[in-house]
Amino acid sequence: MMDIVTIGETMALLTPIEERPLKYSPTLSKSIGGAESNVAIGLSRLGKKTRWIGRLGKDPFGDLIMSTLAGENVELSKVVRDESHPTSVYFKDIYRAGEPAVYYYRKGSASSVWNPDHVKEDWFIDSRILHMTGITPALGEETLSFTMECMIMAKSLGLTVSFDPNIRFKLWEEERAKKALLSLISLCDIFLPGIEEAQFLFGEKPIELLAKEIIELGPHTVAIKLGKAGAFGMRKDESTFTVPGEKVANIIDTVGAGDAFASGFLAIVAEDVQNFSLEKALEWGNRMGAIVIQGKGDWEILPTLEEIKGIKQTSR
């Protein structure tokens, strides 16, 4: 039985080895990155059984992604290897601390050709939670319909559906993004936007009103990430929690913070899908996000269960 299944694009990641701008770097290190697989890794390290479903080229970059995720105990039996379309690649320029510059090469990729006919019941029947993001619907002509079909089928099979808008304006125009994402909110049970994403979708207004408008669309729970200020959550009965942010002395790389939050949050949801503690989920989400931004990499420093509980670990 899987605790959580995630579906989305994972890319090969190339980053300068030396602390200098990308254009002047003669050598690059390779890794992987993708919102949904980041969440799968984070949950796996927290002791949850996770499955990642993606579409990869039948190429060395696809092999890299498969071997990396397998090494993190993520279940990969439903991954599709596409001989006709390549694995996506991106480059990260991180010679300065904070928000790095990122360059994507994903047009015509294997992930961009997902369509609703690809969705299978056996992706979900042994799982309890589905997590997806707003990146997938922006990738291709039919990937919005694909995302909708995944969420509808998962819900019909009794799964709790979690959705992070994860807005990437490099992938689509603002109006198209807004229309698509609003249509997907009604299909999820848990919605995990950042404050700027919530304001983009619903306008600038008090956070409780933002959360209430989201709840009215269908989700039973909303958690709004507030950056260093923490996180705010509301349930369908309009009960609310505000959890302050963790203190971070040195921010190195902010990419992956939202995925880390989702990992911590959903780890608590998975403990009791019907009656989980919203306050504890917000706390774990904050803690995971705070840890990730203190090092380099989208997922490499995601903590284990022992580490997030503050238990000293002598070996890995």
C-alpha positions as CSV (number, residue, x, y, z in Angstrom):
1,M,0.0,0.0,0.0
2,M,1.4,3.4,-1.0
3,D,0.9,6.3,1.3
4,I,1.3,8.8,-1.5
5,V,1.6,8.8,-5.3
6,T,3.0,11.8,-7.1
7,I,2.7,12.5,-10.9
8,G,4.7,15.0,-12.8
9,E,7.8,16.0,-14.7
10,T,11.3,15.3,-13.4
11,M,14.3,16.8,-15.3
12,A,18.0,16.3,-15.4
13,L,19.8,19.2,-13.6
14,L,23.2,20.6,-14.5
15,T,24.9,23.0,-12.1
16,P,28.4,24.6,-12.2
17,I,30.8,22.8,-9.9
18,E,32.8,26.0,-9.2
19,E,31.4,29.1,-7.5
20,R,31.2,31.2,-10.6
21,P,28.5,32.2,-13.2
22,L,27.2,29.4,-15.5
23,K,28.6,31.0,-18.6
24,Y,32.2,30.9,-17.2
25,S,32.0,27.4,-15.7
26,P,34.0,24.8,-17.6
27,T,32.5,21.9,-15.6
28,L,29.0,21.0,-14.4
29,S,27.7,18.5,-11.9
30,K,24.6,16.5,-12.8
31,S,21.6,15.8,-10.6
32,I,17.8,15.7,-11.0
33,G,15.0,18.0,-10.1
34,G,11.2,18.1,-10.3
35,A,8.5,19.3,-7.9
36,E,6.6,16.0,-7.6
37,S,9.7,13.8,-7.3
38,N,11.1,16.2,-4.7
39,V,8.0,15.7,-2.7
40,A,8.3,11.9,-3.2
41,I,11.9,11.9,-2.0
42,G,11.0,14.1,1.0
43,L,8.2,11.8,2.0
44,S,10.3,8.7,1.5
45,R,12.9,10.1,3.9
46,L,10.2,10.7,6.4
47,G,9.3,7.0,6.3
48,K,6.3,7.1,3.9
49,K,5.8,4.7,1.0
50,T,5.9,6.8,-2.1
51,R,5.4,6.3,-5.8
52,W,6.5,8.7,-8.5
53,I,4.9,8.5,-12.0
54,G,6.5,10.3,-14.8
55,R,7.3,10.1,-18.5
56,L,11.0,10.0,-19.4
57,G,13.0,9.7,-22.6
58,K,14.8,6.5,-23.2
59,D,18.1,8.3,-22.8
60,P,21.0,8.6,-20.2
61,F,19.2,11.5,-18.5
62,G,16.1,9.3,-18.0
63,D,18.4,6.6,-16.6
64,L,19.9,9.1,-14.2
65,I,16.5,10.1,-12.9
66,M,15.4,6.4,-12.5
67,S,18.5,5.4,-10.6
68,T,18.5,8.5,-8.3
69,L,14.8,8.0,-7.3
70,A,15.3,4.2,-6.8
71,G,18.2,5.0,-4.5
72,E,15.8,7.1,-2.4
73,N,13.3,4.2,-2.1
74,V,10.7,5.8,-4.4
75,E,8.6,3.2,-6.2
76,L,8.9,3.5,-10.0
77,S,6.9,0.7,-11.5
78,K,4.5,3.0,-13.4
79,V,7.1,5.2,-15.0
80,V,6.9,5.4,-18.8
81,R,10.1,5.4,-21.0
82,D,9.4,7.2,-24.3
83,E,11.7,6.3,-27.3
84,S,10.4,9.3,-29.3
85,H,10.7,12.2,-26.9
86,P,13.6,13.2,-24.7
87,T,14.0,13.8,-21.0
88,S,13.8,17.4,-20.0
89,V,17.0,19.2,-18.9
90,Y,17.6,22.4,-16.9
91,F,20.5,24.5,-15.7
92,K,20.8,26.3,-12.4
93,D,23.1,29.3,-11.9
94,I,23.8,29.4,-8.1
95,Y,27.0,31.4,-7.7
96,R,25.0,33.9,-5.6
97,A,23.1,32.9,-2.4
98,G,19.3,33.1,-2.5
99,E,17.1,32.7,-5.5
100,P,19.1,31.2,-8.4
101,A,18.7,31.8,-12.1
102,V,17.2,28.7,-13.8
103,Y,17.1,27.9,-17.5
104,Y,14.7,25.2,-18.8
105,Y,14.9,23.0,-21.9
106,R,11.7,21.1,-21.9
107,K,9.9,21.8,-25.2
108,G,8.9,18.6,-27.0
109,S,9.9,16.5,-24.0
110,A,8.4,13.2,-23.0
111,S,6.4,14.9,-20.2
112,S,4.9,17.3,-22.7
113,V,3.0,14.6,-24.5
114,W,0.9,13.3,-21.6
115,N,-2.8,13.1,-22.5
116,P,-5.9,11.8,-20.7
117,D,-5.8,8.4,-22.4
118,H,-2.5,7.7,-20.6
119,V,-4.2,7.7,-17.1
120,K,-4.6,4.2,-15.6
121,E,-6.6,3.0,-12.6
122,D,-3.7,0.9,-11.4
123,W,-1.7,4.1,-10.7
124,F,-4.0,4.8,-7.8
125,I,-5.8,1.7,-6.5
126,D,-3.2,0.9,-3.9
127,S,-2.6,4.4,-2.7
128,R,-4.2,6.9,-0.3
129,I,-3.1,10.3,-1.4
130,L,-2.3,11.8,-4.8
131,H,-0.1,14.9,-5.1
132,M,0.2,17.0,-8.2
133,T,1.3,20.5,-9.1
134,G,0.4,23.3,-11.5
135,I,3.6,22.6,-13.5
136,T,2.2,19.6,-15.4
137,P,-0.8,21.3,-17.0
138,A,1.5,23.9,-18.5
139,L,3.8,21.5,-20.3
140,G,1.9,20.6,-23.4
141,E,-1.3,20.8,-25.4
142,E,-3.2,18.1,-23.5
143,T,-1.4,18.1,-20.2
144,L,-4.1,20.2,-18.5
145,S,-6.7,17.5,-19.5
146,F,-4.3,14.9,-18.3
147,T,-3.9,16.5,-14.9
148,M,-7.7,16.8,-14.6
149,E,-8.2,13.2,-15.5
150,C,-5.6,12.1,-12.9
151,M,-7.3,14.1,-10.1
152,I,-10.8,13.0,-11.1
153,M,-9.9,9.3,-11.3
154,A,-7.9,9.4,-8.0
155,K,-10.8,11.1,-6.2
156,S,-13.3,8.6,-7.7
157,L,-11.2,5.8,-6.2
158,G,-11.2,7.3,-2.8
159,L,-7.8,9.0,-2.7
160,T,-7.3,12.4,-1.0
161,V,-6.0,14.8,-3.7
162,S,-3.4,17.4,-2.8
163,F,-2.5,20.2,-5.3
164,D,0.3,22.8,-5.2
165,P,-0.2,25.5,-7.9
166,N,3.6,25.9,-8.2
167,I,3.1,28.7,-10.8
168,R,5.8,28.9,-13.5
169,F,5.1,32.0,-15.7
170,K,8.0,30.9,-18.0
171,L,5.7,28.1,-19.1
172,W,2.4,29.9,-19.9
173,E,0.7,33.3,-20.0
174,E,-0.8,34.7,-16.8
175,E,-4.5,34.6,-17.9
176,R,-4.2,31.0,-19.2
177,A,-2.5,30.0,-16.0
178,K,-5.1,31.6,-13.8
179,K,-8.0,30.0,-15.7
180,A,-6.4,26.6,-15.6
181,L,-5.4,26.6,-12.0
182,L,-8.8,27.8,-10.8
183,S,-10.4,24.9,-12.6
184,L,-8.1,22.5,-10.9
185,I,-8.7,23.8,-7.3
186,S,-12.2,22.4,-7.4
187,L,-10.8,18.9,-8.0
188,C,-8.5,18.8,-5.0
189,D,-9.1,18.2,-1.3
190,I,-5.9,20.0,-0.1
191,F,-4.6,23.1,-1.7
192,L,-1.1,24.3,-1.0
193,P,-0.4,27.8,-2.5
194,G,2.2,30.4,-1.5
195,I,0.8,33.7,-0.5
196,E,1.7,35.4,-3.8
197,E,0.1,32.5,-5.8
198,A,-3.1,32.9,-3.7
199,Q,-3.1,36.6,-4.4
200,F,-2.5,36.1,-8.1
201,L,-5.5,33.8,-8.3
202,F,-7.9,35.6,-5.9
203,G,-6.6,39.1,-5.6
204,E,-4.9,41.0,-2.7
205,K,-7.1,40.6,0.3
206,P,-6.9,39.5,4.0
207,I,-5.5,36.0,4.3
208,E,-8.6,34.5,6.0
209,L,-10.8,35.8,3.1
210,L,-8.3,34.3,0.6
211,A,-8.5,30.9,2.4
212,K,-12.3,31.1,2.6
213,E,-12.7,31.7,-1.1
214,I,-10.4,28.7,-1.8
215,I,-12.5,26.5,0.5
216,E,-15.7,27.6,-1.2
217,L,-14.3,26.1,-4.5
218,G,-14.1,22.6,-3.0
219,P,-11.0,21.8,-1.0
220,H,-11.6,20.8,2.6
221,T,-8.1,22.2,3.7
222,V,-6.0,25.0,2.5
223,A,-2.4,25.8,3.7
224,I,-0.9,29.1,2.6
225,K,2.9,29.4,2.7
226,L,4.0,32.8,4.0
227,G,7.8,32.5,3.6
228,K,9.7,33.5,6.7
229,A,6.5,34.5,8.4
230,G,5.4,30.8,8.5
231,A,2.1,29.3,7.3
232,F,-1.6,29.8,7.6
233,G,-4.2,27.0,7.4
234,M,-8.0,26.7,7.3
235,R,-10.4,23.8,7.3
236,K,-13.8,23.5,5.7
237,D,-15.4,24.4,9.0
238,E,-13.4,27.7,8.8
239,S,-11.2,26.7,11.9
240,T,-7.8,28.3,11.4
241,F,-4.2,27.9,12.5
242,T,-1.2,30.2,12.0
243,V,2.2,28.8,12.6
244,P,5.3,31.1,12.8
245,G,8.3,30.4,10.5
246,E,11.4,28.8,11.6
247,K,14.4,31.1,12.2
248,V,17.1,30.6,9.4
249,A,20.4,32.4,9.8
250,N,21.8,31.8,6.3
251,I,19.7,31.2,3.2
252,I,21.7,29.4,0.5
253,D,19.2,28.2,-2.2
254,T,15.4,28.7,-2.1
255,V,14.5,26.3,-4.9
256,G,12.7,23.3,-3.5
257,A,11.4,25.1,-0.4
258,G,7.7,24.7,-1.4
259,D,8.2,21.0,-2.3
260,A,9.9,20.5,1.1
261,F,6.9,22.2,2.8
262,A,4.5,19.8,0.9
263,S,6.5,16.8,2.0
264,G,6.3,17.8,5.7
265,F,2.7,18.7,5.5
266,L,1.6,15.5,3.7
267,A,3.6,13.3,6.0
268,I,1.3,14.4,8.8
269,V,-1.8,14.0,6.5
270,A,-0.7,10.4,5.7
271,E,-0.8,9.5,9.4
272,D,-4.6,10.0,9.5
273,V,-6.1,11.2,6.2
274,Q,-9.5,11.9,7.7
275,N,-8.4,13.5,11.1
276,F,-4.9,14.8,10.7
277,S,-3.7,17.7,12.8
278,L,-3.6,20.8,10.6
279,E,-1.4,22.6,13.1
280,K,1.2,19.8,13.2
281,A,1.1,19.6,9.4
282,L,1.9,23.3,9.1
283,E,4.7,23.0,11.7
284,W,6.3,20.1,9.8
285,G,5.9,21.9,6.5
286,N,7.6,25.0,7.9
287,R,10.4,22.9,9.4
288,M,11.1,21.0,6.2
289,G,11.2,24.2,4.2
290,A,13.6,25.9,6.6
291,I,16.0,23.0,6.4
292,V,16.1,22.9,2.6
293,I,16.9,26.6,2.0
294,Q,20.1,26.3,4.2
295,G,21.9,24.1,1.6
296,K,22.3,23.7,-2.2
297,G,20.1,21.3,-4.2
298,D,16.4,20.8,-4.8
299,W,16.2,17.7,-2.6
300,E,19.7,16.6,-1.5
301,I,19.4,18.0,2.1
302,L,15.8,17.0,2.8
303,P,15.9,15.5,6.3
304,T,15.1,12.1,7.5
305,L,12.4,11.4,10.1
306,E,15.0,11.2,12.8
307,E,16.5,14.5,11.8
308,I,13.2,16.4,11.6
309,K,12.3,15.2,15.1
310,G,15.6,16.5,16.4
311,I,17.1,13.1,17.1
312,K,20.8,13.0,16.6
313,Q,21.6,10.5,13.8
314,T,25.1,8.9,13.8
315,S,24.9,7.1,10.4
316,R,22.9,7.2,7.2
